[in-house]
Amino acid sequence: MKRYCLALDLKNDPALIAEYEAYHRAVWPEILDSIRGAGVEACEIYRAGNRMFMIMEVGPDFSFERKAAMDAANAKVQEWETLMWKYQEAIPVAKPGEKWVMMDKVFSL
């Protein structure tokens, strides 16, 4: 199993952060189905202040390109992503249009 770690910021507004976390306590079933269908076997998001870290463990059939194509063809995923962007903002090192940014591993024990 391969693991990816990604980072994204939330808008630094306690009310928006609370709303964002409320959505993630009850993620729409279609979104969970889409994530699993793309080959993501486990996914966790952690928050420190307004910075978020996502850890994804994926199966052998997963690719970011395939997931992006599946997401683009799924109206419910597009609705979710549009809604989530109300709460999210790119981290300073993100490329234009990039949301979650892949992190580089710098240590392993």
N, C-alpha and C positions, 0 to 999 in steps of 0.2 A: 504494500500500500504506500502511496506517495502522499506527502504532506506539503501543503502550501500555507504560508502565513502572509496575510495582507493587512494593510492599515488604511484607515479612513477617519476623517474628523466629523464630528457633529457640530452644528452651529452652537456656539457657546451661550446657550440660553436654557436655564434650568427647566422652564416649562416645556420647551420643545424636546429636550432630552427625556423628560418624563413621558411625554407622548410617544416618542420613539420606542422607549423601553416597553411601554404598554402594548404597542403593536407587536413587539417581539415576544411578548408573553402569550400571544394568541395569533401567531402567524397564520395567514390564510392557508387552508388545506391545499389549494392549487399551487401555492408557492412551494410548499414542502414537497409535493409530488414532482414539481419541476426540478427541484434541487436533486432529489433522489434519482429522477429519470436521467439526469445528466451524468450520473456516475459518482456523485458525492456520497460517501458512505458515512461520514461524520463531519459535523460542522459546529464550531463554538465561536461566539463573539464575546470579547471582554472589553470593558471600558475603564479608562483612567482619565478623569476629568471629561474632556470632550473628544479625546483620542480613542479610537476603537481598533482592536486587533482581532482578526478572524483567522482561525485555524481550521483548515479543511483537510480531511483525509479522503482520498479519492481512489477509485478502482482503476483497473488497467484500461478501461474504455473511455476514461475521462480526458477531455481536452478543453481548454478555454475557448477555442474556436468553435467547437461543437456546441458548447454551452451557450455561447453568444448567439449562434444561429438558432438554437432552440428557443432562447429567450425572445429573440426578435420576432419569432413566429407565434408567440404566445401572448394574446391580448391581456390576459390576467397578470402575467409577469410584467408587461409594460405598464399596466395600471399601478401595480405595486411599486415599481421602480420610480415612476413619476411621483407617487405619494411620498416615498422615502427621501427623494431629493429635497423635499421641503425641510427636512431635518439635517441633511448631510451637506458637507462641503469637502472639497478635495484637500489633501495635505499639501504643504508647500512644494514638495518635489514631484507632484503629479504632472503628467503631460496634459495638454489641453483636451478636455472631454473625458479624462480618466477619472474614475471614482476610486474603487479599491486599488491600492498600489501594492505590488508584490514586494515582499521584504526579503532581504538577503540574510542568510544564516551567518552569524559571526562567531558562534560558539556551540559546541556540542560536547556533552559528557557521556 
